[in-house]
Amino acid sequence: MSVDEVDTATVDLAASTLHGSLVDPALESMNFLNEVASRYPSAVSFASGRPCEEFFDVSLIHQYIDTYCRYLTDELGYSEAQLNRALFQYGRTKGIVHELIARHLRMDEGISADPESIVVTVGFQEAMFAVVRALRADERDVLLAVSPAYVGMTGAARLADLPVCPVRSGEAGVDLDDLAAQVRRAREAGLRVRACYLMPDFANPSGISLTVDLRHRLLELAARERILLLEDNPYGLFHAGPHRPTLKALDTTRQVIYLGSFAKTGFPGARVGYAVADQRVAAADGSVSLRADYLSRIKSMLTVNTSAIAQAVVGGKLLTYGCSMIRANERETATYLSNLRQLLDGLARRFAAPAGSRAQVSWNAPNGGFFVVVTLPFPVDDELMEYSARRHGVLWTPMSHFYNGAGGLHQARLACSQLTGEQIETGLDRFAALVAERLGGLS
Ligand SMILES: Cc1ncc(COP(=O)(O)O)c(C=O)c1O
């Protein structure tokens, strides 16, 4: 509807007069998936990448706040007035648990981050938005992103009017030849590549992790081409086997902005995340400050500061486990890995090809994280997902959501983080019934 066509008796304005992002599919995606899930509450949902709820316990919130308060008084020597101010008052824009986050990064990830380079944010989402807002100086700026990509990133870039150009993931997690080609192509078109976004560990949605060698080669390429890497890492700690170093741990040239979240290692209700942005930025007067300080300026106009209460809860959890989220999540990690094993075994039992024939259904096998991608011999779209929920009682996510509608047409993302073993079996039986029905239709 154009502005001229608005019937002013019944509506007040046309959506087309609002910012373009508001009618962008990237911003619709999460709402659509939640809306379908809410219409079919009895469906088993492989769609949600939420953390498991088994260990949620409200009394922990109180315990964590107490632990954080004791740390302020006993270790940092806060008076009662200072303690009250820390929790009740407006606070430091860059956050109050930055020292504890720096300890956690050193302990769990081998990252040595200056606490001053950390901005504590309202989840990954605010950190991502602040980063893209700062990078988008004018219309020549573009962001590269390994595709398929998390819709939270695509949406944040859209809000900041920063176009996103896809880089092929391939089976390795990033195709370096394509990355180099995209940089070249963008530059030839007169564009400025500001950064490349990716998830090196158990990516959402692909589940893929980069080998250590590929991480080194990516960093070399980024340094050669002088592009920043935006490393998103909410699932990296949920793994079996040896832990691979993050890009930030390997970064010796301040080429990486690390985007952290406690949504999965803490809990999403706290809404606490952060950015490590240690790049040194020169102002017009010659003074030098950290990129984190510029992100903090943006934050001061978005959320002023991250809730001190929420930070106290996360801080208390960190302190309880010696600042190790690996230790804090031992039970959760065991649950996620056992669910993943069950999902992969269950897929094999239901879909393995008879000896000598080619599989019609295939899937990848990550050794951690929340997600598995299944490739099917028929198109997989929102309509089929809705039908699957209605007719078969099972939900999953069409991969096309993560390609901005330009790929993944035969793929579904299955998440099993929030399910019980029994639900996984029921969900897979239902999914197999859907697949059998479709294959019957195709033969
Ligand atoms: C790829 C990715 N990044 C970050 C997050 C965490 O975001 P937030 O901290 O805003 O909840 C998620 C959560 O689903 C995610 O899948």
The ligand as a Tripos MOL2 file, in Angstrom:
@<TRIPOS>MOLECULE
LIG
   16    16     1     0     0
SMALL
NO_CHARGES

@<TRIPOS>ATOM
      1 C1         24.5150  -17.3220   16.7290 C.3       1 LIG1
      2 C2         24.0380  -16.7490   18.0070 C.ar      1 LIG1
      3 N1         24.6990  -15.7090   18.5420 N.ar      1 LIG1
      4 C3         24.3240  -15.1940   19.7180 C.ar      1 LIG1
      5 C4         23.2490  -15.7200   20.4180 C.ar      1 LIG1
      6 C5         22.8960  -15.1290   21.7620 C.3       1 LIG1
      7 O1         22.2580  -13.9550   21.6200 O.3       1 LIG1
      8 P1         21.7450  -13.1330   22.9110 P.3       1 LIG1
      9 O2         22.8930  -13.0380   23.8430 O.co2     1 LIG1
     10 O3         21.3290  -11.8210   22.3500 O.co2     1 LIG1
     11 O4         20.6100  -13.9160   23.4850 O.co2     1 LIG1
     12 C6         22.5140  -16.7690   19.8820 C.ar      1 LIG1
     13 C7         21.3180  -17.2600   20.5570 C.2       1 LIG1
     14 O5         20.4630  -17.9240   20.0270 O.2       1 LIG1
     15 C8         22.9410  -17.3280   18.6580 C.ar      1 LIG1
     16 O6         22.3420  -18.3980   18.1280 O.3       1 LIG1
@<TRIPOS>BOND
     1     1     2 1
     2     2     3 ar
     3     2    15 ar
     4     3     4 ar
     5     4     5 ar
     6     5     6 1
     7     5    12 ar
     8     6     7 1
     9     7     8 1
    10     8     9 2
    11     8    10 1
    12     8    11 1
    13    12    13 1
    14    12    15 ar
    15    13    14 2
    16    15    16 1
@<TRIPOS>SUBSTRUCTURE
     1 LIG1         1 GROUP 0 **** ****
